[in-house]
Every structure is written in structure tokens, then in C-alpha cells.
Amino acid sequence: MHPGIKIPQMIIVVVFGSHLVERFVMFILYVQRVSRLFHNFNKISYMKKRLVLAVILMTSFMNSHGQVVGKIFPDMEAETVEDKKVKLPQDVKGKFTLLGLAYSKKSEDDLNTWFQPVFEKFIQKTNGLMSGFGYDVNVYFIPMFTGINAAATGTAKRKALKNIDPQLLPFILFYRGDLKPYKESLDFDRKDTPYFFVLNADGKIVYATSGKYTQDKMDKVEEVIE
């Protein structure tokens, strides 16, 4: 046992079956490995510690996105600025769909950084020689109003009508309702971050990312859609 690492004592009252014994042994080995990890971690330099932590956080971040890929996007009913109902993924099946979701003011600000590049890449119609090379993709940006903020949906719609380019308005949906089912099924726990999902023609999530717009993220979205 390494100094500084205390493992709580455990009392086994009854053990039935060899498989439970095996699982208990595996747990003890895991605790010992974690103990050694933290013991060794204390020996490395400050900069190396920061690098190790960054790698751990990045791995965790990537795994959270990987967990949703392959799932069917959960049912959601949202509205356009004109109060037209849109049911996801039911109403977007048949072709690829890019969805961006945000549920706080900060995350909406980051969501907005995607508006112009997504519009130019997937929505804006090309003319001339390039007219036949556009994407046939559904695109929706979805600010989510939940809890006490649900009452602000109408105000948000009026602000959108006033401040957002009319060409973008058809691609903005407003969700009002419970947040918990989506936090659980889509693994978005960071309130200040927008989340993006690419659905295939069957409504299955084939790519997920989050945060402000970057060209690298756009390239990956484009790869999946192509």
C-alpha cells in the first residue's frame, strides 16, 4: 500500500457464487492500480501533470461524444418562429440532418458562431457552374427553454424575428419543455456549451461534437455527410 492513499475497509457479509468472488478480486486490483497511479503522479513535474490531466480530460470528452454515436436521436417537438411544429427525428428522416442545441445564454452565443459558416456551406444555394454541387441536408439550430426559462420562449421568438437574418429564420427551432431526457440520452452536461449532432437518413446519430465553430469541426461534419 502506498503512503497517502487510504482505501476504506470493506466487510463482506455473504458471497454467493464464484463470479461474485471474481468481481470482488477485480475491484481490489483496480483500486490498487489507481493507488499506484496517484502515487506516481505525485512524482512528476508540474508541467507533466498538466499534460497528463489534459489528456485525461480530452479522452473523457471524446468518449462522451462517442457514447451517443449510433443512438437514434430522442423524440423532440420544437417550433419555428412562426409556431409551426417540427417533430424530430420523425420530420427529418430521408436525408442527413445537422442539429445544434443550446440551453443557456453562453451556449447560445457559441451556437451563433456556427450560423454563417453552416448557412454558406449547407443552406445557401449556389449558382452557375457550381449549382449542381450543393448539399441536400436538413439543418436546425435549437435553443432550448426549460424550467423557469420556458416562459421566455415567446420573447426569444420576437427577438429572433427582429435580429436574425430572415434567410436563417426557417432553420431555427425553439424547444420548450423538460431538459432531463436529453441531458441523459445525449450526454450534454456542460451548460455553457452548444452540442451538435449529425443524423443519418434513419435518424441515427453518426457524428457528435460541441463548442464554438472551428474549421476542423466543419470538415468532420462535411466528411460524415459526404
C-alpha atoms as a printed R data frame, in Angstrom:
    type eleno elety resid chain resno       x       y       z
1   ATOM     1    CA   MET     A     1   0.000   0.000   0.000
2   ATOM     2    CA   HIS     A     2   1.393   3.418  -0.929
3   ATOM     3    CA   PRO     A     3   1.546   6.182   1.677
4   ATOM     4    CA   GLY     A     4  -1.120   8.849   1.462
5   ATOM     5    CA   ILE     A     5  -3.696   6.571  -0.208
6   ATOM     6    CA   LYS     A     6  -6.322   5.238   2.134
7   ATOM     7    CA   ILE     A     7  -8.650   2.506   0.964
8   ATOM     8    CA   PRO     A     8 -11.795   2.188   3.062
9   ATOM     9    CA   GLN     A     9 -12.263  -1.100   4.859
10  ATOM    10    CA   MET     A    10 -14.977  -3.328   3.448
11  ATOM    11    CA   ILE     A    11 -16.864  -6.099   5.175
12  ATOM    12    CA   ILE     A    12 -18.160  -8.991   3.101
13  ATOM    13    CA   VAL     A    13 -21.178 -10.474   4.801
14  ATOM    14    CA   VAL     A    14 -22.113 -13.209   2.335
15  ATOM    15    CA   VAL     A    15 -20.717 -14.180  -1.060
16  ATOM    16    CA   PHE     A    16 -22.724 -16.471  -3.287
17  ATOM    17    CA   GLY     A    17 -21.111 -17.919  -6.391
18  ATOM    18    CA   SER     A    18 -17.602 -17.784  -7.792
19  ATOM    19    CA   HIS     A    19 -18.464 -14.964 -10.223
20  ATOM    20    CA   LEU     A    20 -19.028 -12.570  -7.305
21  ATOM    21    CA   VAL     A    21 -15.680 -13.502  -5.813
22  ATOM    22    CA   GLU     A    22 -14.056 -12.877  -9.195
23  ATOM    23    CA   ARG     A    23 -15.700  -9.444  -9.497
24  ATOM    24    CA   PHE     A    24 -14.572  -8.529  -5.971
25  ATOM    25    CA   VAL     A    25 -10.983  -9.507  -6.764
26  ATOM    26    CA   MET     A    26 -11.092  -7.440  -9.961
27  ATOM    27    CA   PHE     A    27 -12.328  -4.464  -7.939
28  ATOM    28    CA   ILE     A    28  -9.458  -4.784  -5.445
29  ATOM    29    CA   LEU     A    29  -6.935  -4.938  -8.309
30  ATOM    30    CA   TYR     A    30  -8.486  -1.851  -9.863
31  ATOM    31    CA   VAL     A    31  -8.218   0.091  -6.575
32  ATOM    32    CA   GLN     A    32  -4.572  -0.922  -6.289
33  ATOM    33    CA   ARG     A    33  -3.855   0.300  -9.832
34  ATOM    34    CA   VAL     A    34  -5.496   3.639  -9.077
35  ATOM    35    CA   SER     A    35  -3.409   3.859  -5.887
36  ATOM    36    CA   ARG     A    36  -0.196   3.321  -7.850
37  ATOM    37    CA   LEU     A    37  -1.287   5.876 -10.452
38  ATOM    38    CA   PHE     A    38  -1.743   8.637  -7.884
39  ATOM    39    CA   HIS     A    39   1.486   7.668  -6.116
40  ATOM    40    CA   ASN     A    40   3.433   8.004  -9.367
41  ATOM    41    CA   PHE     A    41   1.512  11.141 -10.320
42  ATOM    42    CA   ASN     A    42   2.922  12.951  -7.289
43  ATOM    43    CA   LYS     A    43   6.474  12.335  -8.537
44  ATOM    44    CA   ILE     A    44   6.210  14.049 -11.927
45  ATOM    45    CA   SER     A    45   6.762  17.718 -12.666
46  ATOM    46    CA   TYR     A    46   4.082  20.398 -12.680
47  ATOM    47    CA   MET     A    47   4.066  20.742 -16.497
48  ATOM    48    CA   LYS     A    48   3.851  16.995 -16.984
49  ATOM    49    CA   LYS     A    49   0.940  16.866 -14.534
50  ATOM    50    CA   ARG     A    50  -0.890  19.470 -16.598
51  ATOM    51    CA   LEU     A    51  -0.242  17.449 -19.757
52  ATOM    52    CA   VAL     A    52  -1.481  14.226 -18.148
53  ATOM    53    CA   LEU     A    53  -4.631  15.944 -16.884
54  ATOM    54    CA   ALA     A    54  -5.253  17.463 -20.316
55  ATOM    55    CA   VAL     A    55  -5.006  14.036 -21.949
56  ATOM    56    CA   ILE     A    56  -7.377  12.532 -19.366
57  ATOM    57    CA   LEU     A    57  -9.918  15.333 -19.869
58  ATOM    58    CA   MET     A    58  -9.654  15.105 -23.657
59  ATOM    59    CA   THR     A    59 -10.171  11.334 -23.553
60  ATOM    60    CA   SER     A    60 -13.209  11.757 -21.322
61  ATOM    61    CA   PHE     A    61 -14.575  14.450 -23.672
62  ATOM    62    CA   MET     A    62 -14.115  12.261 -26.751
63  ATOM    63    CA   ASN     A    63 -15.674   9.248 -25.038
64  ATOM    64    CA   SER     A    64 -18.786  11.256 -24.105
65  ATOM    65    CA   HIS     A    65 -19.362  12.084 -27.773
66  ATOM    66    CA   GLY     A    66 -18.611   8.508 -28.781
67  ATOM    67    CA   GLN     A    67 -21.287   7.204 -26.427
68  ATOM    68    CA   VAL     A    68 -24.093   8.915 -28.355
69  ATOM    69    CA   VAL     A    69 -22.943   7.903 -31.830
70  ATOM    70    CA   GLY     A    70 -25.102   5.038 -33.033
71  ATOM    71    CA   LYS     A    71 -28.146   6.076 -30.988
72  ATOM    72    CA   ILE     A    72 -31.426   7.197 -32.533
73  ATOM    73    CA   PHE     A    73 -31.920  10.877 -31.748
74  ATOM    74    CA   PRO     A    74 -34.544  11.131 -28.981
75  ATOM    75    CA   ASP     A    75 -38.020  12.384 -29.876
76  ATOM    76    CA   MET     A    76 -38.330  16.146 -29.628
77  ATOM    77    CA   GLU     A    77 -41.116  18.526 -30.605
78  ATOM    78    CA   ALA     A    78 -39.979  22.064 -31.362
79  ATOM    79    CA   GLU     A    79 -41.439  25.110 -33.101
80  ATOM    80    CA   THR     A    80 -40.400  27.522 -35.803
81  ATOM    81    CA   VAL     A    81 -40.509  31.260 -35.163
82  ATOM    82    CA   GLU     A    82 -43.980  31.148 -36.759
83  ATOM    83    CA   ASP     A    83 -45.176  28.460 -34.281
84  ATOM    84    CA   LYS     A    84 -45.112  25.610 -36.782
85  ATOM    85    CA   LYS     A    85 -44.485  22.261 -35.052
86  ATOM    86    CA   VAL     A    86 -41.485  20.175 -36.120
87  ATOM    87    CA   LYS     A    87 -41.021  16.667 -34.724
88  ATOM    88    CA   LEU     A    88 -37.501  15.306 -34.534
89  ATOM    89    CA   PRO     A    89 -36.261  12.960 -35.842
90  ATOM    90    CA   GLN     A    90 -39.566  11.990 -37.479
91  ATOM    91    CA   ASP     A    91 -39.860  15.024 -39.760
92  ATOM    92    CA   VAL     A    92 -36.248  14.986 -40.964
93  ATOM    93    CA   LYS     A    93 -35.868  11.348 -41.951
94  ATOM    94    CA   GLY     A    94 -34.830  10.603 -45.512
95  ATOM    95    CA   LYS     A    95 -31.608  12.633 -45.617
96  ATOM    96    CA   PHE     A    96 -28.768  13.829 -43.415
97  ATOM    97    CA   THR     A    97 -29.598  16.357 -40.721
98  ATOM    98    CA   LEU     A    98 -27.346  18.693 -38.735
99  ATOM    99    CA   LEU     A    99 -28.752  19.769 -35.366
100 ATOM   100    CA   GLY     A   100 -27.275  22.326 -32.967
101 ATOM   101    CA   LEU     A   101 -28.683  22.509 -29.414
102 ATOM   102    CA   ALA     A   102 -28.049  25.049 -26.658
103 ATOM   103    CA   TYR     A   103 -29.688  25.591 -23.268
104 ATOM   104    CA   SER     A   104 -28.017  28.677 -21.771
105 ATOM   105    CA   LYS     A   105 -27.162  32.225 -22.847
106 ATOM   106    CA   LYS     A   106 -23.436  31.426 -23.063
107 ATOM   107    CA   SER     A   107 -24.046  28.285 -25.108
108 ATOM   108    CA   GLU     A   108 -26.380  30.226 -27.423
109 ATOM   109    CA   ASP     A   109 -23.578  32.707 -28.071
110 ATOM   110    CA   ASP     A   110 -21.300  29.845 -29.121
111 ATOM   111    CA   LEU     A   111 -24.131  28.288 -31.125
112 ATOM   112    CA   ASN     A   112 -24.398  31.536 -33.080
113 ATOM   113    CA   THR     A   113 -20.793  31.202 -34.256
114 ATOM   114    CA   TRP     A   114 -21.984  28.320 -36.446
115 ATOM   115    CA   PHE     A   115 -24.771  30.266 -38.186
116 ATOM   116    CA   GLN     A   116 -22.853  31.909 -41.012
117 ATOM   117    CA   PRO     A   117 -20.462  29.059 -41.935
118 ATOM   118    CA   VAL     A   118 -23.266  26.468 -41.824
119 ATOM   119    CA   PHE     A   119 -25.502  28.725 -43.912
120 ATOM   120    CA   GLU     A   120 -22.790  29.198 -46.522
121 ATOM   121    CA   LYS     A   121 -21.875  25.501 -46.604
122 ATOM   122    CA   PHE     A   122 -25.209  23.697 -46.405
123 ATOM   123    CA   ILE     A   123 -28.076  26.140 -46.927
124 ATOM   124    CA   GLN     A   124 -27.129  28.867 -49.381
125 ATOM   125    CA   LYS     A   125 -27.918  27.927 -52.956
126 ATOM   126    CA   THR     A   126 -25.063  28.041 -55.448
127 ATOM   127    CA   ASN     A   127 -25.435  29.440 -58.939
128 ATOM   128    CA   GLY     A   128 -23.738  28.970 -62.272
129 ATOM   129    CA   LEU     A   129 -21.381  26.064 -62.861
130 ATOM   130    CA   MET     A   130 -21.481  25.022 -59.178
131 ATOM   131    CA   SER     A   131 -25.265  24.909 -58.935
132 ATOM   132    CA   GLY     A   132 -25.394  21.111 -59.002
133 ATOM   133    CA   PHE     A   133 -22.826  20.576 -56.254
134 ATOM   134    CA   GLY     A   134 -24.698  21.794 -53.175
135 ATOM   135    CA   TYR     A   135 -25.691  19.659 -50.182
136 ATOM   136    CA   ASP     A   136 -29.207  18.331 -49.659
137 ATOM   137    CA   VAL     A   137 -29.183  18.463 -45.857
138 ATOM   138    CA   ASN     A   138 -31.651  19.401 -43.136
139 ATOM   139    CA   VAL     A   139 -30.220  22.000 -40.751
140 ATOM   140    CA   TYR     A   140 -31.744  23.226 -37.497
141 ATOM   141    CA   PHE     A   141 -30.370  25.342 -34.659
142 ATOM   142    CA   ILE     A   142 -32.376  24.722 -31.489
143 ATOM   143    CA   PRO     A   143 -32.238  26.985 -28.423
144 ATOM   144    CA   MET     A   144 -33.838  25.071 -25.550
145 ATOM   145    CA   PHE     A   145 -36.028  26.806 -22.961
146 ATOM   146    CA   THR     A   146 -36.561  24.708 -19.854
147 ATOM   147    CA   GLY     A   147 -37.695  25.199 -16.275
148 ATOM   148    CA   ILE     A   148 -38.425  28.823 -15.418
149 ATOM   149    CA   ASN     A   149 -36.877  29.885 -18.729
150 ATOM   150    CA   ALA     A   150 -39.661  28.182 -20.668
151 ATOM   151    CA   ALA     A   151 -41.793  31.310 -20.241
152 ATOM   152    CA   ALA     A   152 -39.220  33.282 -22.245
153 ATOM   153    CA   THR     A   153 -39.778  31.319 -25.459
154 ATOM   154    CA   GLY     A   154 -42.186  33.874 -26.910
155 ATOM   155    CA   THR     A   155 -39.793  36.736 -26.157
156 ATOM   156    CA   ALA     A   156 -36.955  34.803 -27.802
157 ATOM   157    CA   LYS     A   157 -39.041  34.321 -30.943
158 ATOM   158    CA   ARG     A   158 -39.792  38.034 -31.166
159 ATOM   159    CA   LYS     A   159 -36.102  38.876 -30.745
160 ATOM   160    CA   ALA     A   160 -35.210  36.380 -33.451
161 ATOM   161    CA   LEU     A   161 -37.667  37.976 -35.849
162 ATOM   162    CA   LYS     A   162 -36.110  41.347 -35.157
163 ATOM   163    CA   ASN     A   163 -32.401  40.492 -35.062
164 ATOM   164    CA   ILE     A   164 -31.722  37.395 -37.184
165 ATOM   165    CA   ASP     A   165 -31.271  37.345 -40.943
166 ATOM   166    CA   PRO     A   166 -34.637  36.328 -42.471
167 ATOM   167    CA   GLN     A   167 -32.818  33.725 -44.582
168 ATOM   168    CA   LEU     A   168 -31.786  31.908 -41.396
169 ATOM   169    CA   LEU     A   169 -35.132  32.019 -39.576
170 ATOM   170    CA   PRO     A   170 -36.578  28.847 -41.202
171 ATOM   171    CA   PHE     A   171 -33.635  26.909 -39.799
172 ATOM   172    CA   ILE     A   172 -34.124  27.921 -36.178
173 ATOM   173    CA   LEU     A   173 -36.397  25.895 -33.906
174 ATOM   174    CA   PHE     A   174 -37.439  26.662 -30.332
175 ATOM   175    CA   TYR     A   175 -37.795  23.856 -27.820
176 ATOM   176    CA   ARG     A   176 -39.813  24.380 -24.647
177 ATOM   177    CA   GLY     A   177 -40.071  21.577 -22.099
178 ATOM   178    CA   ASP     A   178 -38.137  19.152 -19.941
179 ATOM   179    CA   LEU     A   179 -34.344  19.059 -20.312
180 ATOM   180    CA   LYS     A   180 -33.562  15.895 -18.354
181 ATOM   181    CA   PRO     A   181 -34.372  13.302 -21.080
182 ATOM   182    CA   TYR     A   182 -31.958  14.999 -23.489
183 ATOM   183    CA   LYS     A   183 -29.187  15.500 -20.945
184 ATOM   184    CA   GLU     A   184 -29.348  11.796 -20.156
185 ATOM   185    CA   SER     A   185 -29.603  10.425 -23.692
186 ATOM   186    CA   LEU     A   186 -27.309  12.929 -25.428
187 ATOM   187    CA   ASP     A   187 -24.697  13.294 -22.667
188 ATOM   188    CA   PHE     A   188 -24.634  17.064 -22.591
189 ATOM   189    CA   ASP     A   189 -23.945  18.134 -19.040
190 ATOM   190    CA   ARG     A   190 -21.943  21.285 -19.724
191 ATOM   191    CA   LYS     A   191 -24.485  24.071 -19.604
192 ATOM   192    CA   ASP     A   192 -22.288  26.674 -21.286
193 ATOM   193    CA   THR     A   193 -21.577  24.543 -24.360
194 ATOM   194    CA   PRO     A   194 -23.688  24.013 -27.511
195 ATOM   195    CA   TYR     A   195 -23.921  20.451 -28.831
196 ATOM   196    CA   PHE     A   196 -24.103  19.358 -32.464
197 ATOM   197    CA   PHE     A   197 -25.333  16.099 -33.935
198 ATOM   198    CA   VAL     A   198 -25.360  14.739 -37.470
199 ATOM   199    CA   LEU     A   199 -28.219  12.300 -38.091
200 ATOM   200    CA   ASN     A   200 -28.376   9.902 -40.996
201 ATOM   201    CA   ALA     A   201 -31.485   9.282 -43.092
202 ATOM   202    CA   ASP     A   202 -32.891   6.977 -40.382
203 ATOM   203    CA   GLY     A   203 -32.476   9.499 -37.560
204 ATOM   204    CA   LYS     A   204 -29.417   7.769 -36.108
205 ATOM   205    CA   ILE     A   205 -26.589   9.917 -34.694
206 ATOM   206    CA   VAL     A   206 -23.490   9.361 -36.835
207 ATOM   207    CA   TYR     A   207 -21.349  12.240 -35.542
208 ATOM   208    CA   ALA     A   208 -21.335  14.487 -32.467
209 ATOM   209    CA   THR     A   209 -19.289  17.500 -31.416
210 ATOM   210    CA   SER     A   210 -19.645  20.573 -29.222
211 ATOM   211    CA   GLY     A   211 -18.445  24.109 -28.586
212 ATOM   212    CA   LYS     A   212 -17.700  27.091 -30.789
213 ATOM   213    CA   TYR     A   213 -17.359  26.746 -34.534
214 ATOM   214    CA   THR     A   214 -13.976  25.691 -35.905
215 ATOM   215    CA   GLN     A   215 -12.977  24.720 -39.419
216 ATOM   216    CA   ASP     A   216 -11.823  21.324 -38.159
217 ATOM   217    CA   LYS     A   217 -15.272  20.574 -36.757
218 ATOM   218    CA   MET     A   218 -16.900  21.682 -40.003
219 ATOM   219    CA   ASP     A   219 -14.539  19.427 -42.008
220 ATOM   220    CA   LYS     A   220 -15.576  16.430 -39.895
221 ATOM   221    CA   VAL     A   221 -19.275  17.241 -40.320
222 ATOM   222    CA   GLU     A   222 -18.721  17.505 -44.072
223 ATOM   223    CA   GLU     A   223 -16.852  14.181 -44.163
224 ATOM   224    CA   VAL     A   224 -19.743  12.373 -42.499
225 ATOM   225    CA   ILE     A   225 -22.366  13.938 -44.762
226 ATOM   226    CA   GLU     A   226 -20.428  13.166 -47.916
